[in-house]
Structure formats: structure tokens, C-alpha cells
Amino acid sequence: MIDLLVAGGGPAGLAAGVHAALAGLRAVVIEPRPAPVDKACGEGIMPGGVEQLHALGAPAPGRELLGIRYLDGRRSAEARFRSAAGLGVRRTVLHAVLARRARELGVGVVAARVGEVRQGEGWVTAAGLRARWLIAADGLHSPVRRALGLDLPARRATHRYGLRRHYRVEPWTDHVEVHWSPLGEAYVTPVADDLVGVAVLSRERCGYATHLERFPRLTPLLGARPATPVRGAGPMLQRVRGRVAGRVLLVGDAAGYVDALTGEGIALALASAGAAVRCLAAGRPDDYETEWRSLSRRHRMLTGALLRLSGTPGTARLIVPAASALPPLFRAAVHALR
């Protein structure tokens, strides 16, 4: 029998498959789309995520990121990562690297949709396959999570949406730059020697060009050479009742999501995949809920605090001045990022 089915072949799902193979488990990933799969993503990996990729045997090429810089057009504040660099990498490149590593380790990939998930004593089935366990890594709006009744409603006033595209320009920064406006943020991430990704986040649903107009000091740096189409995602906030339902565990964005504001999505996805597989390999699946809460606690606290501050134009205007005036506090927040 298959030890582990993984619903979703993005970075979290592929990482789960790789972790399983390294633990001596037979794993099969179910994903209907051919690799590599692109999606709206800030594409900055925090130092902890870079370390995890190396531990998986899947180092990815990209641009070294030395820290975080906040800007609002008048002031700026920056803090370097404490002991290791982050990485800016195209989502498609990251996906291809993880898919190659999974193939090397013999992780099976089935081109299918998960469909109905059924489970019983000692088994779970999905996409016509039977296994001992299933990890759902099927994204922000996880169909498996919804089918299991694990979704919690979110107040519409808290909904935020993201849009991302790339520009063919030489990066001018070795930091992730967060450009703040009273109505949202723009995240600049160098991902190659001639490519920069710009993701915008806001509670307002409008076109990408309209969002960029709020950052007049950023747009001249980008020129007029967009290299990719606009991709969108949202609403960001996903509240979840729990991450374990019988023989099914939720990882990555499917496990619940606060916001992309601190850029820890990939690092947390990789970490949660590893934690889930460790719990399954040890025969203690119920421990995963506690593990997930522990590994995501700092992210949830920091992101929640920044979201509350950015929730109104009045308080959003204070974020960069406060970071600029209190460098030790800003450095401490950046050092808390995994």
C-alpha cells in the first residue's frame, strides 16, 4: 500500500513527497497540472526556507536577498537578516527544482484531480488511489479542506487580494523592498539578474496598473517592460478549524493563512510539510496540530500586528516612520522571520 498520498503538487506538496521519501515512505503526489506551475507569489524565500531547501537536497538558483527594506516615498528603514541570506526565485524555477528532486527520490506523480476523499480504519482514498495517510497541500482555497468541513468564515472587511507581475530590468536592490501606501503595499523581489517581481497587496479590488499608481517612486524604476502577465490570488485570510481530520493533514496554505505581508509563505509551507511527515513517520499524527501552531506562532503574531496597523490609512501611514525611528524594533521584527 502507498504510505502517503499528497493532494497538490506545488512547493508544499512536493516538499511533503520529498520528506516522505527521505523518511523511507512510499509517496504519490496528485496534481492535474503539468510542472512547473506558476501562481501569484511574492517569490522571496526567507533564510529558514533556504536552509530547508538545502536540507531537502533541492537548492534553487536565484538572487541572494540580504534583508528587508520598508519605504513610503519619504522615509525608509532596512534591516539585514541576522546570519544567513534569503533568496529571490521565480515560482516556476522553485517548482521545477522540487519536482526534479521528487523524481530523483522515486516520488510518484499522478496527473489527476483529487476528487472525493474517503477514509476508514487504517486507510484513505483519493483519485482512485488508496494509502495509509493523505496530506492536503492543495492551496489557499483547498477543496480538500472545504470538503472536510475545516473552513471557518472570515469577515469580508478583512479580505485582502494580491496581484503580481515581472519586469525585465536589472535589480537595483539586494533586499526585499516593501513600498507602503495608505491603501496597500508593493513588494519588490529580485529573482534573476535581469528580472524583478512586483506583487501588490490591498483590500481594494482594482487593476494592477491602478495599484502601481500609488507608488510614484517605484514605477520609474520598472520602466515599461513587463515580462509576464498579471496573476492574482485572494482573499488571503483563510481561517481553519484544525489541521488534522482523521487520516488527513493540511500543510502549506491549505493549513490556514493570515497574509503575505511578511513574506514567509514558502518557508512556512516547507516547514509544515516537514512537520507533518515527521508526525506521520512517528505514528503520532495528532501531534501535528501542536507542531503547526508552534512553527507558525511568530509569523501569525507579527503578520496579525502589521495587518491591524495597516488596516486604516491613518495607521498605515505610521508604519515606515515608526520603523525608521526605531531601528532596534524593526531589526527584531525582521530577525523573527524564518
C-alpha positions as CSV (number, residue, x, y, z in Angstrom):
1,M,0.0,0.0,0.0
2,I,1.1,3.6,-0.6
3,D,2.2,5.2,2.6
4,L,1.3,8.8,1.7
5,L,-0.9,10.5,-0.9
6,V,-0.3,14.2,-1.3
7,A,-3.1,16.3,-2.8
8,G,-1.4,19.2,-4.6
9,G,1.9,19.3,-6.4
10,G,3.1,22.8,-5.6
11,P,6.1,23.5,-3.4
12,A,4.4,22.4,-0.2
13,G,3.1,19.1,-1.7
14,L,6.4,18.3,-3.5
15,A,8.3,19.0,-0.2
16,A,6.0,16.7,1.6
17,G,6.7,14.0,-1.0
18,V,10.4,14.5,-0.7
19,H,10.3,14.5,3.1
20,A,8.3,11.2,2.9
21,A,10.8,9.6,0.6
22,L,13.7,10.7,2.8
23,A,11.9,9.1,5.7
24,G,11.6,5.8,3.8
25,L,7.9,6.2,3.0
26,R,6.3,5.5,-0.4
27,A,4.6,8.7,-1.5
28,V,2.5,9.7,-4.5
29,V,1.6,13.3,-5.4
30,I,-1.7,14.0,-7.1
31,E,-1.6,17.1,-9.3
32,P,-3.6,17.7,-12.5
33,R,-1.4,20.5,-13.9
34,P,1.9,19.8,-15.7
35,A,5.1,21.1,-14.0
36,P,6.2,23.8,-13.5
37,V,3.1,25.5,-12.2
38,D,3.1,29.3,-11.8
39,K,0.9,31.3,-9.4
40,A,0.8,34.7,-7.8
41,C,3.6,34.7,-5.2
42,G,6.0,37.3,-3.7
43,E,8.9,34.8,-4.6
44,G,11.1,35.9,-1.7
45,I,12.2,32.9,0.5
46,M,13.3,33.8,4.0
47,P,16.6,32.4,5.3
48,G,14.9,29.5,7.1
49,G,13.3,28.4,3.9
50,V,16.6,28.5,2.0
51,E,18.1,26.2,4.7
52,Q,15.1,23.8,4.3
53,L,15.6,23.6,0.5
54,H,19.3,22.6,1.1
55,A,18.2,20.0,3.7
56,L,15.8,18.5,1.1
57,G,18.7,18.3,-1.5
58,A,16.9,20.9,-3.6
59,P,18.9,24.2,-3.6
60,A,17.4,26.6,-6.1
61,P,19.1,29.3,-8.3
62,G,18.1,32.9,-7.8
63,R,19.1,36.2,-6.3
64,E,20.6,36.5,-2.8
65,L,18.4,38.6,-0.5
66,L,20.2,40.3,2.4
67,G,17.3,41.8,4.3
68,I,14.0,43.8,4.2
69,R,13.6,47.4,3.4
70,Y,10.4,49.5,4.0
71,L,9.8,52.7,2.0
72,D,6.9,55.2,1.8
73,G,8.3,57.7,-0.6
74,R,9.8,60.0,2.1
75,R,11.4,57.7,4.6
76,S,12.9,54.2,4.6
77,A,14.0,51.6,7.1
78,E,16.0,48.5,6.5
79,A,17.3,45.5,8.4
80,R,19.6,42.7,7.3
81,F,18.9,39.1,8.0
82,R,20.9,38.0,11.0
83,S,23.0,35.1,10.0
84,A,22.1,33.9,6.5
85,A,20.7,35.3,3.3
86,G,17.3,34.8,1.8
87,L,16.6,34.0,-1.8
88,G,14.5,35.6,-4.6
89,V,13.5,32.8,-7.1
90,R,10.8,32.5,-9.7
91,R,8.0,30.4,-8.6
92,T,8.3,28.2,-11.8
93,V,12.1,27.7,-11.1
94,L,11.4,26.6,-7.5
95,H,8.7,24.3,-8.6
96,A,10.9,22.7,-11.2
97,V,13.7,22.2,-8.7
98,L,11.4,20.4,-6.2
99,A,9.8,18.4,-8.9
100,R,13.2,17.2,-10.1
101,R,14.2,16.2,-6.6
102,A,11.0,14.3,-6.1
103,R,11.6,12.3,-9.3
104,E,15.2,11.5,-8.1
105,L,13.8,10.0,-4.9
106,G,11.1,8.0,-6.6
107,V,8.1,10.0,-5.5
108,G,5.2,9.2,-7.8
109,V,3.2,11.9,-9.6
110,V,-0.3,11.2,-10.9
111,A,-1.9,13.7,-13.3
112,A,-5.4,13.7,-11.8
113,R,-7.8,15.6,-9.7
114,V,-8.2,14.5,-6.1
115,G,-12.0,14.4,-6.2
116,E,-13.8,12.8,-3.2
117,V,-11.6,11.9,-0.2
118,R,-12.8,8.9,1.8
119,Q,-11.2,7.4,4.8
120,G,-11.7,4.5,7.2
121,E,-9.8,2.4,9.7
122,G,-6.2,2.4,8.5
123,W,-6.8,3.8,5.0
124,V,-7.7,6.9,2.9
125,T,-8.6,7.1,-0.8
126,A,-8.4,9.9,-3.3
127,A,-8.2,10.0,-7.1
128,G,-8.8,6.2,-7.2
129,L,-5.7,5.5,-5.0
130,R,-5.6,4.0,-1.5
131,A,-3.0,4.9,1.1
132,R,-2.4,5.0,4.8
133,W,-2.4,8.8,5.0
134,L,-3.2,11.9,2.9
135,I,-1.6,15.3,3.1
136,A,-3.7,18.1,1.6
137,A,-1.4,20.7,0.1
138,D,-3.9,22.0,-2.4
139,G,-3.6,25.7,-1.8
140,L,-5.2,28.7,-0.3
141,H,-8.7,27.7,-1.2
142,S,-8.1,24.0,-0.5
143,P,-11.0,21.8,-1.9
144,V,-10.0,19.0,0.5
145,R,-10.1,21.3,3.5
146,R,-13.6,22.6,2.4
147,A,-14.9,19.1,1.8
148,L,-13.8,18.0,5.3
149,G,-15.6,20.9,6.9
150,L,-12.5,22.6,8.3
151,D,-13.1,26.1,6.9
152,L,-14.1,28.9,9.2
153,P,-15.8,32.0,7.8
154,A,-13.8,35.2,7.5
155,R,-15.3,38.7,7.8
156,R,-15.3,40.3,4.4
157,A,-13.8,43.5,5.8
158,T,-10.6,41.6,6.4
159,H,-10.2,40.3,2.9
160,R,-7.0,41.3,1.0
161,Y,-6.0,40.4,-2.5
162,G,-2.7,40.1,-4.3
163,L,-1.5,40.7,-7.9
164,R,1.9,40.0,-9.3
165,R,3.9,40.5,-12.5
166,H,7.6,40.7,-13.5
167,Y,9.6,43.4,-15.2
168,R,12.7,42.8,-17.4
169,V,15.1,45.1,-15.6
170,E,18.4,44.7,-13.7
171,P,17.6,44.6,-10.0
172,W,18.5,47.8,-8.1
173,T,18.3,46.2,-4.7
174,D,19.6,43.2,-2.8
175,H,16.7,43.5,-0.3
176,V,13.0,42.7,-0.5
177,E,11.6,46.2,-0.8
178,V,8.1,46.8,0.7
179,H,6.7,50.1,-0.6
180,W,3.9,51.3,1.6
181,S,0.9,53.5,0.8
182,P,-2.2,54.2,2.9
183,L,-4.2,51.7,0.8
184,G,-1.7,48.8,0.3
185,E,1.8,47.6,-0.3
186,A,4.0,46.8,-3.3
187,Y,6.7,44.0,-2.7
188,V,9.7,44.2,-4.9
189,T,11.8,40.9,-5.2
190,P,14.8,40.4,-7.4
191,V,14.5,36.9,-8.8
192,A,17.2,36.9,-11.6
193,D,20.0,39.1,-12.9
194,D,17.6,40.7,-15.3
195,L,14.2,40.1,-13.7
196,V,12.3,41.8,-10.8
197,G,8.9,40.6,-9.4
198,V,6.4,43.2,-8.1
199,A,3.5,42.0,-6.0
200,V,0.8,44.4,-4.8
201,L,-1.5,43.7,-1.8
202,S,-4.6,45.6,-0.9
203,R,-8.1,45.4,0.4
204,E,-9.3,47.1,-2.8
205,R,-10.0,45.0,-5.8
206,C,-8.8,47.0,-8.8
207,G,-6.4,46.6,-11.7
208,Y,-2.7,46.1,-11.3
209,A,-1.9,49.5,-13.1
210,T,-4.2,51.3,-10.7
211,H,-2.4,49.8,-7.7
212,L,1.0,50.8,-9.1
213,E,0.0,54.4,-9.5
214,R,0.0,54.6,-5.7
215,F,3.8,54.1,-5.7
216,P,5.1,57.0,-7.9
217,R,8.7,56.5,-6.8
218,L,8.6,52.8,-7.8
219,T,7.2,52.9,-11.3
220,P,10.1,54.8,-12.9
221,L,12.4,52.0,-11.7
222,L,10.4,49.4,-13.6
223,G,10.4,51.0,-17.0
224,A,7.8,49.9,-19.4
225,R,8.9,46.3,-19.9
226,P,6.6,43.9,-18.2
227,A,7.9,40.4,-18.8
228,T,4.9,38.3,-17.5
229,P,1.2,38.6,-17.4
230,V,-0.6,39.7,-14.1
231,R,-1.5,36.8,-11.8
232,G,-3.8,37.2,-8.9
233,A,-4.7,35.5,-5.6
234,G,-7.1,36.0,-2.7
235,P,-8.7,36.6,-0.5
236,M,-5.6,36.0,1.6
237,L,-7.1,35.3,5.1
238,Q,-8.1,31.7,5.5
239,R,-9.3,30.6,8.9
240,V,-9.2,26.9,9.7
241,R,-10.8,24.8,12.5
242,G,-7.9,22.4,12.7
243,R,-5.2,20.8,10.6
244,V,-5.9,17.2,11.3
245,A,-9.0,15.3,10.3
246,G,-8.7,11.6,10.8
247,R,-6.0,10.4,8.4
248,V,-5.8,13.7,6.6
249,L,-3.3,16.5,7.5
250,L,-3.3,20.0,6.0
251,V,0.0,21.7,5.1
252,G,1.1,24.9,3.3
253,D,-1.5,27.5,2.5
254,A,-4.2,24.8,3.0
255,A,-3.4,24.7,6.7
256,G,-4.6,28.3,7.1
257,Y,-3.2,31.6,6.1
258,V,-3.0,35.1,7.6
259,D,-1.5,37.3,4.9
260,A,1.5,37.6,2.5
261,L,2.6,40.7,4.3
262,T,5.8,39.3,5.9
263,G,6.8,37.1,3.0
264,E,7.1,33.8,4.9
265,G,4.7,31.7,2.8
266,I,7.2,29.4,1.2
267,A,9.3,29.0,4.3
268,L,6.2,28.0,6.3
269,A,5.0,25.7,3.6
270,L,8.3,23.8,3.6
271,A,8.4,23.7,7.4
272,S,4.8,22.5,7.7
273,A,5.4,19.7,5.1
274,G,8.4,18.5,7.1
275,A,6.5,18.6,10.4
276,A,3.5,16.7,9.0
277,V,5.7,13.9,7.6
278,R,7.7,13.6,10.9
279,C,4.5,13.2,12.8
280,L,3.2,10.5,10.4
281,A,6.5,8.7,10.3
282,A,6.5,8.6,14.2
283,G,2.9,7.3,14.2
284,R,1.7,10.5,16.0
285,P,-0.5,12.3,13.5
286,D,-2.4,14.2,16.2
287,D,0.8,15.9,17.3
288,Y,0.9,17.8,14.0
289,E,-1.7,20.4,15.2
290,T,0.6,21.4,18.1
291,E,3.7,21.3,15.8
292,W,2.0,23.6,13.3
293,R,0.9,26.1,15.9
294,S,4.4,26.2,17.3
295,L,6.2,26.7,14.0
296,S,3.7,29.3,12.8
297,R,3.3,31.3,16.0
298,R,5.7,34.1,15.4
299,H,4.5,34.5,11.8
300,R,0.9,34.7,12.9
301,M,1.6,37.2,15.7
302,L,3.8,39.5,13.6
303,T,1.6,39.4,10.5
304,G,-1.5,40.0,12.6
305,A,0.0,43.0,14.2
306,L,1.1,44.5,10.9
307,L,-2.3,43.9,9.4
308,R,-4.0,45.7,12.2
309,L,-1.7,48.7,11.8
310,S,-2.2,48.7,8.0
311,G,-6.0,48.3,8.3
312,T,-6.8,52.0,8.0
313,P,-5.0,54.8,6.0
314,G,-4.2,56.7,9.2
315,T,-2.3,54.0,11.0
316,A,-0.8,52.6,7.7
317,R,1.0,56.0,7.3
318,L,2.8,55.4,10.6
319,I,4.4,52.1,9.8
320,V,7.5,53.3,7.9
321,P,8.1,56.4,10.1
322,A,7.9,54.1,13.2
323,A,10.3,51.5,11.6
324,S,12.7,54.4,10.7
325,A,12.6,56.0,14.1
326,L,13.0,52.6,16.0
327,P,15.7,50.6,14.2
328,P,16.2,48.1,17.0
329,L,12.5,47.2,17.0
330,F,12.5,46.9,13.2
331,R,15.6,44.7,13.2
332,A,14.0,42.5,15.9
333,A,10.9,42.0,13.7
334,V,13.0,41.1,10.7
335,H,15.1,38.7,12.7
336,A,11.9,36.9,13.8
337,L,11.2,36.0,10.2
338,R,12.1,32.3,9.5
